[in-house]
Amino acid sequence: MKLVYQIGIWLVVVAGMSGAHAENLNLSIVGKGEVLISSQEDSCTDDCVLNYPKNALITLEHNASENWEFSHWDDNLCIQDEIGYFSGTENLFPVTEQSLGAKSIIINDFNNDGQNDVVTNWLFSKKVEILYNNGNGFDTPVLIGNQFNYNSALTAVDWDKDGSLDIVVTDFGAKTITIFGNKGLDGFEKIETLVFEDISPYAVVVHDINSDGEYDLLISSFEADYSSDLGRLEATITDAQLRWYINQDDTFVADKLISEGEGIITLDSGDVDGDGDLDIAAASITTYSSFIFKNNGDTYETQLARKGYGTYGVALGYVNSDSKLDLITTDYWKGALILNIQMEDGTFSADQKIGEHFDGVTATAIGDLDGDGLNDIATSVFNEQDFRWYKNEVFDICHFYLAQDYDVTATFTSDTETETETETETEEDDQPEKDSKSGGVFAIYFLVGLLVSRIYLKR
């Protein structure tokens, strides 16, 4: 009888341990509305604590009350692996006739009107164009330049320091980097061409890396046969290096080597690790990888961000509500546009595929294209002869796994002047608290344990 009684106690202990593997979702609501926890068939109309199993799938949706509208989720958990941050709707940019080989794209405000414009690079048409944002869409493209050999990359910087962004075009075939000055209503005009004899620049970052008041160049260069297609270029890359060239009296002198042997065809830059200096994102077509080169002062630490298949384009930008730069890459051979969110520990999340592409996704860029305060994503599809963009919907549906106790706030705002948030609040004591999912399991196992003990004891 003693052994049987111990079995009953053991059942109770196991039940208590199973209840410990649960986490709290602490939901706060600002304003008036309802949060639907659709993945758990639950809801919340006021601040509440919900208890679910560890790593449970949590999908939060919003339902605003009358005369109120949803504003945003106050958290950094919306890693939407299945739902996605971006709508599947492709928004095509206007194109002109004879536009072939969509190669690269940049997003920025080039006419200082508060709206982000778009600059596009067409390889086979050997032209660069700008599409001005009119607030309701984009105007017909305006030509910037069309006398290139192999216009391989774009970037933007205020080269002449007049307060307006200029456009920098790298011409791999001509071994040059050309700056088109922004002349406002008069458009763009060529103001300087840098010629390189010993290297063939493919992509460039412009930045004053030594803080002497003059722009320096971070250049990805290599030699390759570009007379055929991407496969031929990729297979023949040699002498690849990523190196800083320091401006010394308007002459750019080779300086710090960051990487060699990587056929890097796209670059972007930003403070990825939040330490106040410039880090580099790079896409390597030879190793099918995207890298982050973290600036540690005298040296750079290499971080593999992701492996792809024909990794072609890379861009850094703020996609969600935290202060960490996220990563967008393109896989040419897979026809894929990929988002990777930067996590708290500096690593990047699993791939989140955006849209459906089939024939050569090349470059990508991040920026607010519809004026809603959220950064959208643009890309180029080489063989489909178009540039397109996807709207950011990061704050619409929040989706994550409950790995620990999490706090999430849903904010609703009133869309009428008469509605306020100061209506009489219901006393907390009148609000029934949600039952703990694990507490019920504990009670059931407790009763079963006692029942088993009593039955065997009677025998």
N, C-alpha and C positions, 0 to 999 in steps of 0.2 A: 504493500500500500504506500509506502514511503516513496518508492520509485515513481509510481503513477502520479502522485501528488507533485513531484518535482517536474514532471512533464507539463502539467497544467501551468505551473509558474513560468516555465520556459516559453510557453506560447505567449504569455502576457509580456515577457521581456522582449521577444522578437517583434511583437506588435508595436511596442513602444519605440523600438529602434526603427521600424519602417516609417513611423510618423515623423522621425527626425529628418528624413530625406525629403523635405518639402521646403519651399521658399515663399516669402511674402512678396506680393506685388502691391506696393503702396501707391494708390491712385489719388491724385488731387485734381480737383476741377475748379478752375477760375472762370467766373461768369456762369452762364446757364446753358447746360447741354448735357448730353448723355454720352458715356463711353461704352461701346460694345466690345466685350472680349469675345469676339466671334469664334475663335478657336476653342474656347472653353464653354460656349453657350452661356455666357454670363454678361452682366451689365452693371453699370455704376452711374448714379445721377448725383452723387455727392462724394466727398472724400471717403475713401473706404480702403480696407485692407483685405486682399484676397490671397488665399493660400492654395498653391498648386504644387504638384510634384516637381522635383529638381529637373531642370532642362526641358520643362514643358514648353511646347510651342505657344507663343503668345502673339495674337494678332489683334491690335487695337484699332477700332474704327470710331468715328465721331458722328454725332447726331445733334446738331444745334437746336436749341429751343426757338420758338417763334420770336422774330425780331432780333435774333442773335446769329452770329456766324462763327464758324471755326477759324481760329487763327493759326495755332501751331502746337506741336508737342515740345515740351521743355525737357529734353533729354538727349543723350547721344547713343541710344540703344538701337535705333531703327536700322539695323543691318538686315535689309530686306532680301534675303537670299532667294526667295521664291517669288515674291510679289514684285520686287524691283523698285528702285527709286524713280525710274523714268517710264513714261508712257510708251507704248509700242507704236504710237503714231509718228510717222516720218513726215517732217516738215521740210520740203525741198526749197532751197534757195533759187532765186531766178538765175537763169543762165542765158548767155548770148549764143548765137550760131557759131559753129566751128570751134566749140569748146571741147577739147579732147585731153584725156589724161589727168583727171582730178588728183592732184598731188599733195597739197598741204593747205592749211587754213589757220588763220589767227583771228582772235576776237578782241576788240578794244574800241574805245571811243576816240575816233580819229578827227571828229569835227567839234569836239567839246560841247555837245548838246545834251549830255547826260544819257544818251542811248548808245549801247554797244553796236559797233559796225563790224563788218566781216571783210577780210581780205583773202582772196582765193588765188591759188597757184595752179596753172594748167601746164603740165609738162609737154605734151605733144603739140599743143597750140603755142607753146613758148611765150605765155603771157601771164601777167599778174593783174588782177582787177580788184576793185573795192565795191562793196555793196553797202550803201548808207541805210541805216535804220531810221525809218520815218515814224516810229511809234506804233504803227499798225502793220508792220511788215518791212520788206526791204525793197529799195529802189532797184532799177535796172543797173547791172554792173557797169562801172566806169573804168576804163583802161588806165593802168599805171605805167606799165612797161611791157614791151613785146620783142625785145631784141636780145634774146638769150640763146645760149648753146644747150645747156642742160640745167634749167632752173630747179634746183634740188630742195631748197628750204627757204622759209620765211621767219622773220622775227620783227618785233617793233620796239623802238627806243627813241627817245628825244635826242637824236644824234647831235643836232646843232643847238640844242638847249634853248629853244625859243618858246617852250611851253606847249608845243604840239608834237604828237608822236609821228615819227618818220618810219619808213618801211625799209627793212634790210633784206636783200635777196642774195642768196648764195647760188652761184653758178658753177656747179661741179665741172662741167665741160670746159669752161673758160678759165678755171682757176682764179675766180674773182669773187669778191663780195661787194655789192653795189648798194649804195644808200640813196633812196628816193625821198627828198625833202618834202614835208607837208607844207603847202603854200595856201592852206585854207580854201577859200572860194576858187582859187586858181588851180586847185588840184595838186598833183605831185610832179616833181621834176627831179631828174638825176643830179645829185650834188657832189657825189664822190664815188670813185671806184677803186677798191683796194686790189692790187694784183699780187699773187703769190707764185713764185717760181719753183720752189722746192716741194710744195705740197699741193694737193687738190682738195680744197675745203668742200665738205658736203653739208654740214650743218653748223650753226654758230649760236653762242650765247654772248650777248654784249653786256658787260658789267665792269664797274670800276673796282676790280678785285683788290687793289693795293691802296685804295682810298687817297689817290694823289690828284683827284679831280679830272682825270682823263679816262675815257672808256678803254677797257681792255677786251680782248676777244678770247673766248674758249672755243676752239675749233676742233670738230671731228673731221679727220681727213683720212683718205686712203686712195689707192690706185685700183682701177677696175675697168673692165670692158663694158661700156654703157651703150654700145651700138645696137644691141638686140633687145632683150627683155630683162625683167627683174631677176629671173633665174640665172641668166648669164652673168649679170652684174654681181650677184651674190656669190657665184662659184669662182669668180676671178679676183675677189678682193685680196689685196696685199698691202703691206706697209700701213696698216690701220693704227691710228693713235688718236687719243683725246688729250689735248694739251692747251695750256694757257699761253697766249701771246700778249706780252706787255707793251703798252703804248709808250715809246720813248721818242719824244720829239716827232710824233706823227709817223714813226716807223714801228712796226709790230715785231717784237723780238721774241723768239721761242723761249718759253720759261718752263714752268712746272708741268711734268707729265703725269696725267691722272690714270690713264689706261692705255694699253696697246694690245693689238691682236683682235680687238672687237670691231666689227664693221658697223659702227654706230651711224644710223641715218636720220635719227630724230633726237633733238635735245629740248629740255625745258629746265627751268630753275626755280628755286624757292627755298624758304627755310623749313625743310621737312621735319627736322628734329626739334625745332623751337629754341635753338640756342643762340639765335641772333645773327648767324652768318648764312652765306649762300650755298645751298646744296644743289646737286645736279641730278636730274632724271634723264636716262638714256635708253634708247631702244636699239638693240643689236640684231641685225638681220642675219648675221653669221652664226650666232649662238642661240637664236630664237629666245632671247631673254630681255627683260627690262631690269635696269639697275638703278639704285640710288647711290650716288657718291656723296657721302656725308663729309662735310668740311670740318676737319678738326684743327684747323690752323695751319700747321706745317704739312700735314698729310691729309689724305682722303681715305675714309673707310668705305669699302665696297659692300653694299647690301643687295643681294638678289631679291628683287621684288616679286617677280613671277616668271615662269617659263611658258612660252607660247608656241605658235607654229607659224613662222614667218613674221616675227614681231617687227612691226614697222613704225607705228606712231606711238608717241607718249606725251602726256600732258599732266600737269599738277594743278589742283584747284580745290576749293572748299565746296564739298557737295552736301554735307549734312550740317547739323547744328553745332558741332564742336569746333574747336580752333585748330584742328589738325588737317594738313594738306592730304588730300586723297589722290589716287592715281587712276588715270585712264590710259589704256593701251589698245592697240589694234593688232590683230593677227591677219596678215595679208592672205596666207594660204587657206586659212579656215574661214575667211570672210566674217570675222568676229570683232565687235566693239565691246571692250571689257572694262568694268568698273571694279576697283579694289579700294575698300574703305580702310584708312589707317586706323589701327586699333590703339588702345591706351599704351601698350608696350612698344609701339613703333613698328610692329609688323603689319601686314596688310591682310584683309579678309579674303575669303574664298571668292573666286570669280563670280561676278554678276553680269550676265550677258545682256546687252542693250540692243533691241531691235533685231531684225533679220537681214543679213547681208549675204551676198552670194559670190561676188566677183571682184575681189581685190580691195579690201578696206585699207586705206593708207593712213593719213594723218588724223589727228583729233585735236580739239581745243575746248576749253571750258570758259563759260561766261554767261551773264544774264542777258538773254536775247529777247525776252518778252516783257521786261520791266517789272517783274513781280518780286524782285529782291532775291531770287534763287538762281544759282548758276546752272545753266543748261549745258548740254553737250552737243558739239557739232563734230562731223566727220566727213571724210571724202571717200567715195567709192570709185576707184580708178577706172574700171572697165565699164561701169554703168554711166559714166560721164556726168556725175552729179555730186553736189555737196548737200548735206541734209543735217537736221538737228532734231533733238529730242528734249521735250519739256521736263523739267525737274519737278517731281511730285513727292519729294522726300517727306513732307509734313502731312501728306494726306492719309496714308495708312502706315501704322507703326508695327513692325514685325521683328520679333527677336526670340531668343531662347532664354528661359528663366534659370540662369546658371547660379544666381545668388539672389538675395533680397534686392529689389530694385525699386527706385522711386521715379514715378512718371507723372508729369503734370500736363493736363489738357487745358488749353486756354481758349475761351470763347470771348468774342467782343460783340458789343451791341451795335446794330446797324441803324438805330434810331436815336435821336437826341433825347427823347423822353424816357427811354428805358435806362435804368441804372442797375448797378449791382448791389444796391443797398436795401433791397427788400428784406422783410423780416426773416431771419434765419430760423430754421427749425431746430429745436433743442436737440443736442446730441443724444440725450437719453431716449428720445422718441425714435431715433433711427436704429432699426435692427441691424446688428453687426452680422456680416457674412460668416456663415459657419466655416470652420476650418475643414478642408477636404481630408487632411490627415487625422484630425481629431475623431471623425466618425469612424475611420478604419480602426483606430486604437480601441474605441469603445466596443466595437464588434468583436475584435480578437480577445479583449478582456473578458467579455461574457462567455465566449466559447471556451476560453481557458478555465474559467471557474466551473462551467458546466461539465467539462471533461473530468475535472478533478473530483467533483461531487459524485458523478456516476461511478467512477472507479473506486472511490472510497466506500461507497455503499456495497459494492461487490466484495 
